Amino acid sequence: MFDRDRSWCARPNDPDPTCRATVTRAFDAAIARLTRDFGRDVEDWRWGRAHRLRLTHPLLFVPGVDRLLGIGVATDGDGYTLNRGGHGRDFRNGHAAGYRAVYDLGDPSRSLFRVVPGQSGNPWSRYFADHVEDWRNGRYVTIPAFDEAVRDARGRLRLLPPAR
């Protein structure tokens, strides 16, 4: 492409319309931006510093409140990886799978699961964000058979109709 079809790289009124010059300008601009955003030491650059996912509560979207109760987490992946995390020009993770599962159809009890941010939708619960780190790091859990889960339950929530 560099030598055969320069129309891929030519821009109107470009003093040097070669592909090599265009790619060099793009590379220089990228390095300048990365240096501005992450410092001069390339060893300190981390994808997760730019590619952060902001998890916000679906009901607490009031400006300001979402910043207090939202969860920010550095993520890996992009639009072409298993640990998908799409992004735009600013590199922030704009979307990711909130529920991940690996199903074992031969033995469903060996299937693996993870949900983010956690088990509870209540921001004041200790279970609200208890899955974030494991979700980010690709650690999964099995869900035991129902009778095991009930036997090992730590608590019970009882929902009753209002008294008349």
RANORNOR-V824663 format. One line per field, one symbol per residue. phi: phi as a letter, one per 40 degrees, with the letter a starting at -180 (. if undefined). psi: psi as a letter, one per 20 degrees, with the letter a starting at -180 (. if undefined). burial: # if it has 16 or more other C-alpha atoms within 10 Angstrom, else .. A space follows every 10 residues. Layout:
phi = ???
psi = ???
burial = ???
This chain:
phi = .dbcbcccbc bdfccbcccd cccccccccc cccccccbgc cccccbdccc cbbbcbccbb ccdgccccbc bbacbbgacb bccdacabcc gcccaaccbb abccccadcc cbaabbcacb ccccccccbc bdcccccgcb bcbcddcccc ccccaabbbb cccc
psi = hhhgnihhip qpkphnjqhg gghggggghg hgghgghjrh ohhipphhhh mqpooqphil jppghhhgir ppppqaraik rhmpnqrbhi iqohqrohpq qopohhnhij qqqpqqhaiq joijqijgki igghghjkpr qqorqghggg hjqirppppq qqq.
burial = ........## ......###. ##........ .......... .......### #######... .....#...# #.######.. ..#####... ####.#...# .......... ########.. .......### ######...# .......... .......... ....
